[in-house]
Amino acid sequence: MNTDLLSLFDCDEAKLRRILSNALSGSDDGELFVEHAQAESLTFDNGRLKGGSFNTDQGFGLRAVAGEAVGYAHAGELSAAALGRAADAVRAVTAGYSGSYAAAPQRTNKKYYGDENPIGQPSFEEKVKLLTEIDAYLRGRDPKVRQVTATASASWQVVDILRADGHRVQDIRPMTRVNISVVVGDGDRQESGSFGTGGRMGFGDFVASGNWKTGADEALRQALVNLEAIEAPAGTMDVVLGNGWPGVMLHEAVGHGLEGDFNRKKTSAFAGLLGEMVAAPGVTVVDDGTIDSRRGSITIDDEGTPSGYNVLIENGRLVGYMQDRQNARLMGMQPTGNGRRQGYAHVPMPRMTNTYMLGGDRTPEEIIASVKKGIYAVSFGGGQVDITSGKFVFGCTEAYMIEDGRIGPAIKGAMLIGNGPDAMKRVSMVGNDSKLDTGIGNCGKAGQWVPVGVGQPHLRMDQVTVGGTKA
């Protein structure tokens, strides 16, 4: 595959630059975004290969920015004619407008992942063999196993970004992910457990038997725990959150509210609060796209800005937002490397990368021992958040009672209910064991999906509303 995407057009780069310069004349910003993407997914379910897909897509998106307005056109045809038609479309946004074209992003020589295409490595046959072994292994581990679903997915994305000032940058982004889901049963009762892992890397480490067996064992352990779980109580109580994946609640309840567009439009619960205490002392939240090989990491964002380590909340105080170029300019701030898009058919917007809370000074054991009666939430499933009000609801997929400072029986059906800014002020203890999730996060916003990472240490939150199935 030729990774010089501009060479795939039916004209030379000089002509592309002329068309682009003419299209963006009078605009505040804008670029030509060219993409080539490949994706493969195999699903093994109920003892057989049940689904397989492979697709390739390529095209370009042309954007012109004029104040708060954006003109955008895209096509799957890489030709001067298609680019010319797109230029005619986006020029409509600059009619009667006279802007000053923004300076190009700084360049970077850093790279947070390799260029290798994980599709085809290992081969189709080897991936099917791996999924077959996972299925057989889990069914042989416990007679209660009733269903096993295992999925192996990979993608490879090449992006080329060209600006009207001649600035050009490229990024090559691999991605892999393996998911294992297990359903166990005892009589009429059935429960499930799951494990997933992935990142901007090949399948090599996971294919090693020790690694995939560890993941399969974890999915089975969670399912068997849930099979013995009792009904969750309802009420207001102290809650301990586990480390790693439970950071998805932080991502949803707080992270989205710290994206620049919501704050510029004053539709976020955090709007206008820069410099104010929005969380308990000791709470520090960052968005970091510079971690090697992580699912949410990006060398450059989809506007060409280098990714960064951005502190959002520092010791409880709101100190920053995540910004793309347009919202940063309109708010008088600097871009933070968070201008992301799903693909060439989508406009960039402020999006998270790897968003997590830094660790504190308490051990997990100390935190759990401090709770007289409450809930220990180890893992979450789905949730809902209202960005404007900050209200959220999250379901626990693995949780336990805490009684007299000790972990008690597993519970099912527990829901955490609250308000993002309020919840952050209820944090009374921060663990010293911050970690990221295993590489499974996807984030949706305005119809666009991008890969992300989440994380946090163990936390104690005081007097949280818990929805349950037992009064």
Secondary structure, DSSP 8 states (H G I E B T S, - for coil): ----GGGGSSS-HHHHHHHHHHHTTT-SEEEEEEEEEEEEEEEEETTEEEEEEEEEEEEEEEEEEETTEEEEEEES--SHHHHHHHHHHHGGGGTT---------------SS-----TTSS-HHHHHHHHHHHHHHHHHH-TTEEEEEEEEEEEEEEEEEE-TTS-EEEEEEEEEEEEEEEEEEETTEEEEEEEEEEESS-SHHHHSHHHHHHHHHHHHHHHHHHHT-EE-B-EEEEEEE-SSTTHHHHIIIIIGGGBHHHHHTT-STTTT-TTSB-S-TT--EEEE--STT-TT--SB-TTS-B--EEEEEETTEE---B--HHHHHHTT----S-EE-SSTTS--EE--SEEEE---SB-HHHHHHT-SEEEEEEEEEEEEE-TTT-EEEEEEEEEEEEETTEEEEEEES-EEEEEHHHHHHTEEEEBS--EE-SS-EEEEETTEEEEEEEEE--EEEEEEEEE-SB-
